[in-house]
């Protein structure tokens, strides 16, 4: 009896998926971590800039 896919044909694909799923998950987590670090760095720069501007305003008004 002819079948489109036999179990033996699917074994290499299963091995690939077992290796690929953790790799894709790891890369995704690394990308998310870099995204979070980038956003945190930008936020810190904005806070520092706001602080400097408010400090300059206080010096001008004093």
C-alpha positions in Angstrom: 0.0 0.0 0.0 1.4 3.4 -1.0 1.4 6.2 1.5 2.4 9.8 0.9 4.7 9.9 4.0 6.0 6.9 5.9 7.3 7.0 9.4 10.8 6.4 8.2 10.6 9.5 6.0 9.4 11.6 8.9 12.3 10.6 11.3 14.9 13.1 9.8 12.3 15.9 10.0 11.6 15.0 13.7 15.3 15.1 14.5 15.5 18.5 12.8 12.5 19.9 14.7 13.9 18.6 18.0 17.1 20.6 17.3 15.4 23.6 15.7 12.8 24.3 18.4 15.3 25.1 21.2 17.5 27.0 18.8 14.7 29.2 17.6 13.5 29.7 21.2 17.0 30.7 22.3 17.4 33.1 19.5 14.0 34.6 20.2 14.9 35.1 23.9 18.2 36.7 23.0 16.4 39.1 20.7 13.8 40.0 23.3 16.6 40.6 25.9 18.4 42.9 23.5 15.2 44.7 22.7 14.5 45.2 26.5 18.1 46.4 27.1 17.9 48.8 24.2 14.6 50.3 25.4 16.0 50.6 29.0 19.0 52.4 27.7 16.9 54.8 25.7 14.7 55.5 28.7 17.7 56.2 31.0 19.1 58.7 28.4 15.7 60.4 28.3 15.5 60.7 32.1 19.0 62.0 32.2 18.2 64.6 29.5 15.1 65.7 31.4 17.1 66.0 34.6 19.7 68.1 32.9 17.1 70.4 31.4 15.3 70.9 34.7 18.6 71.5 36.4 19.6 74.2 33.8 16.2 75.8 34.3 16.7 76.0 38.0 20.1 77.7 37.5 18.6 80.2 35.1 15.7 81.0 37.5 18.0 81.3 40.6 
